[in-house]
Amino acid sequence: MLENTAKLLTVKDINKSFGQRQVLFQVSFDIKPGRIVGLIGPNGAGKTTIMKSIAGLTSYQGEIEIDGQKVSKTHTAPLKKVGSLIETPGIYPYMSGYNNLKLYAGHTSAEDLGKIMEQTMITDFANRKAKKYSLGMKQRLGVAIAMLDHPELVILDEPMNGLDPESVHSMRQLLRGLADNGVSVLISSHILSELELVADDLVVVNHGHILFNGTKDEFFASQAAKSGHGTRILIKTGDDQKAAGILESLGFQTDHKGKHMGVYTDDQHDLNKMLQQLVMNKIEIKSVSEEKQHLEDSFIDLIKGGDK
Ligand SMILES: Nc1ncnc2c1ncn2[C@@H]1O[C@H](COP(=O)(O)OP(=O)(O)OP(=O)(O)O)[C@@H](O)[C@H]1O
């Protein structure tokens, strides 16, 4: 299959200051159609400001193109392709969820409204006044508003906030469903384990600078390469202490975290040699597996590296 190189969103050299204080520095990245992109960074890194710039909710210097069309003060039409939930959704408390939705609905047909309510799971409480909604219900209504008018890019700032585990799971399915239909999603979340499950691509920002933009796999690969000691392989044996002694004597580095002995290598040859030596020394090998990297650890390593 040919790689899809089309870009739905291009952010190029964005700078942004509040008064004398610059908070975004030459921010550039792009998003392809049908991808879920996780925007991650510490508090105050600039995530919300980036999202607001793309959604046309704040001014900036630089260029933003949506579907090949440059956005400007006199050309805001491309923004119609963007739906967003940024900070607290503008929900009227004394109106029902359904009436709130209708207020923003524009040309959305009644049938589409029904579909969006089903997808965001708000149908059951759509007739209740919004002031009686929990935070999670408000979040879902906010996502429903962001999905009106068939956006090609949906921007969600912390949409998992206040959701219980079941709703987080449903939200993940909802986002995947959007992406499968060609819609791109830019999502920020403090729950990195959740982003790890849902994101295809990542944009990492720190102090207003982009540190990484690429696929999740590329992110893990680049972090593993930077660590310099290869992938951690977990080996469970009948006698870990003896096994570690044998491997150390051959010049391999071992450690023991949790229940497993770990060795570091990316070389299949070395791994074979280690296992052969263990077998020759009559060490029972119970299992061999690659340690999974977690977004949270790799993210912290990257941020720390950038601060040096
Ligand atoms: N309206 C504003 N006036 C002045 N400074 C602002 C304003 N909005 C944001 N900032 C500053 O800009 C920087 C980036 O803020 P932003 O809200 O984009 O970060 P963030 O990554 O979304 O943080 P968080 O995860 O805490 O929401 C911060 O230093 C913040 O204090």
The ligand as an SDF file (V2000), in Angstrom:
LIG
                    3D

 31 33  0  0  0  0  0  0  0  0999 V2000
   -4.2020   34.3650   28.6130 N   0  0  0  0  0  0  0  0  0  0  0  0
   -2.9420   34.2360   29.0310 C   0  0  0  0  0  0  0  0  0  0  0  0
   -2.2490   35.2960   29.4860 N   0  0  0  0  0  0  0  0  0  0  0  0
   -0.9590   35.1680   29.8850 C   0  0  0  0  0  0  0  0  0  0  0  0
   -0.2790   34.0120   29.8890 N   0  0  0  0  0  0  0  0  0  0  0  0
   -0.9200   32.9250   29.4550 C   0  0  0  0  0  0  0  0  0  0  0  0
   -2.2860   32.9740   29.0100 C   0  0  0  0  0  0  0  0  0  0  0  0
   -2.6540   31.7300   28.6320 N   0  0  0  0  0  0  0  0  0  0  0  0
   -1.5740   30.9300   28.8410 C   0  0  0  0  0  0  0  0  0  0  0  0
   -0.5390   31.6420   29.3230 N   0  0  0  0  0  0  0  0  0  0  0  0
    0.8090   31.1340   29.6360 C   0  0  0  0  0  0  0  0  0  0  0  0
    1.2940   30.4770   28.4860 O   0  0  0  0  0  0  0  0  0  0  0  0
    2.0270   29.3010   28.8380 C   0  0  0  0  0  0  0  0  0  0  0  0
    1.4150   28.1170   28.1180 C   0  0  0  0  0  0  0  0  0  0  0  0
    0.1250   27.8910   28.6600 O   0  0  0  0  0  0  0  0  0  0  0  0
   -0.8430   26.7250   28.1390 P   0  0  0  0  0  0  0  0  0  0  0  0
   -2.1350   26.8650   28.8620 O   0  0  0  0  0  0  0  0  0  0  0  0
   -0.8430   26.7310   26.6640 O   0  0  0  0  0  0  0  0  0  0  0  0
   -0.0440   25.4280   28.6620 O   0  0  0  0  0  0  0  0  0  0  0  0
   -0.5510   23.9310   28.7620 P   0  0  0  0  0  0  0  0  0  0  0  0
    0.5590   23.0910   28.2150 O   0  0  0  0  0  0  0  0  0  0  0  0
   -1.8820   23.7720   28.1400 O   0  0  0  0  0  0  0  0  0  0  0  0
   -0.6410   23.7270   30.3370 O   0  0  0  0  0  0  0  0  0  0  0  0
   -1.6630   22.8340   31.2240 P   0  0  0  0  0  0  0  0  0  0  0  0
   -1.2680   21.4090   30.9930 O   0  0  0  0  0  0  0  0  0  0  0  0
   -1.3280   23.2870   32.6200 O   0  0  0  0  0  0  0  0  0  0  0  0
   -3.0430   23.1520   30.8010 O   0  0  0  0  0  0  0  0  0  0  0  0
    1.9630   29.1910   30.3470 C   0  0  0  0  0  0  0  0  0  0  0  0
    3.1510   29.7050   30.8770 O   0  0  0  0  0  0  0  0  0  0  0  0
    0.7750   30.0640   30.7150 C   0  0  0  0  0  0  0  0  0  0  0  0
    0.9750   30.6370   31.9740 O   0  0  0  0  0  0  0  0  0  0  0  0
  1  2  1  0
  2  3  1  0
  2  7  2  0
  3  4  2  0
  4  5  1  0
  5  6  2  0
  6  7  1  0
  6 10  1  0
  7  8  1  0
  8  9  2  0
  9 10  1  0
 10 11  1  0
 11 12  1  0
 11 30  1  0
 12 13  1  0
 13 14  1  0
 13 28  1  0
 14 15  1  0
 15 16  1  0
 16 17  2  0
 16 18  1  0
 16 19  1  0
 19 20  1  0
 20 21  2  0
 20 22  1  0
 20 23  1  0
 23 24  1  0
 24 25  2  0
 24 26  1  0
 24 27  1  0
 28 29  1  0
 28 30  1  0
 30 31  1  0
M  END
$$$$
